[in-house]
Amino acid sequence: MKINEIQGNLNNIEIKVKILSVDKREISTSKGDTVYYYGLVGDDTGVLPYTAWEFPAPIKAGDVVQVKYAKTKLYNDRIRLYFDSKTELLLKPGEEMDVKNTYKEVKLMDLSTKSPFVAVTGKISNMSGKEYNKAGKTLTIYNGFIEDDTSKVRISSFGKPLENGKIYRLVGAKVSEFNRQLEISIGDKTEVFIENEDMDFERYYKLFEVDNPAGGITIIGFIITLGTKSGIIKRCSECNKPLSTGVCPDHPDKPTKLDIFSYFTLDDGTKYIQCIAGKKAIMPFIGVKEEELPRYAGEIYKMLEDKLYGHAVKVNADFIKNDGDLSLRVNSIENVEKEDIRKDIELNQ
Ligand SMILES: [Zn+2]
C-alpha cells in the first residue's frame, strides 16, 4: 500500500515508509504518567502524521521501516496513522526511500539560512495583520511569532492569516535573517496545516548548547559584570533615537522621553554572554514605573547594581547575532535563589 491510497479509517495496514520525524510527549492519565511518540512518515506518494504508543528505541528519523498491523483514523479532516502494541515496525537497515515533495522537518532552534525552505511545526502568537499597497492592490501581511519546544521566532505571512494559539505545520516555509535574528515567512507556495497535538514550551538551555539566534529561551546564571553606562537615557519621541545632547537633530521640536537600559554579562557555569535589557525587562524587575523614571534619574545605576550585580537571575531572552558571536536581548528577568542555581550548576557538571 502507498500513502496516497489510504482513505478513511482502516485496520491492519501494511506499508513501507520513511520516518521523517520522531517527537515524544509525556501525559498524565488517571492510570499514571505515560509517554507517546508522534511525527511524520512519508513515501514517494505523500506524507502522513502518526501517533505511536509504542516505538522501538533504535528507530529514528531518516530510517525506512516496514509497518504491519497499523491503523488509520480520520481526525479533523486529516488522516493519521496509529501504531499500537499490535503494530510491528521492522527496520530496513541501509534502505533509502524518496519521499514526495518534502521539505526537511526542522525544529525552530535548527533554522538556518543555508537551507532556506523547510517544514516547521509550531504555535502561533501575537499575530496581527497590516495592510499595504502593491501595484494598486491592497494586500495584507500578518506578523507574529511561532514557537516550538526549542525556540520562538518571528513569522510573517503574506495574505494568509494564522490563528493565535493554534498549532500549524508549515511546509515550504522560508527562512531569512532580519534584525540579527532568524525568521520564517510563508507565501503562496507554503502548505499550511492545522495540527491537533498541543505543545509544551519549557525552553531551558545552557549557554554552551546554543549556537543559533534562537528566541524565547530561559537561562539561569549569575550576573558577573554590569555595564557602567547602564541607566536612564533620553530618546526622541518621534524616531526613538537615543539622544546624547537632549535634542533630536531630525526632530528638534518633538518632546523627548526617558528610557532605561542595562548591559551585563551573564555566566551560567558553562559559558558567559553579553546581555542587553530594555525597560520592558528592567522596570518590573527593579519595581519602577515609567512615570517614576525622572524621580530615580540620579540613583538608577545604584539600584541596578544592587539588584543585578553578583545576583543569580533567570532571564527569558532572544539570542541575537553579533559578528559571528551571540548576545542576549533580555525580555524579562527574575531573581532566583543562589541555592537553586548552585544545584543547577552541580547537576550539569
Ligand atoms: Zn527624532
Boltz pocket constraint, residues with backbone or C-beta under 6 A from the ligand:
constraints:
  - pocket:
      binder: B
      contacts: [[A, 236], [A, 237], [A, 238], [A, 239], [A, 240], [A, 241], [A, 248], [A, 249], [A, 250], [A, 251]]
      max_distance: 6.0
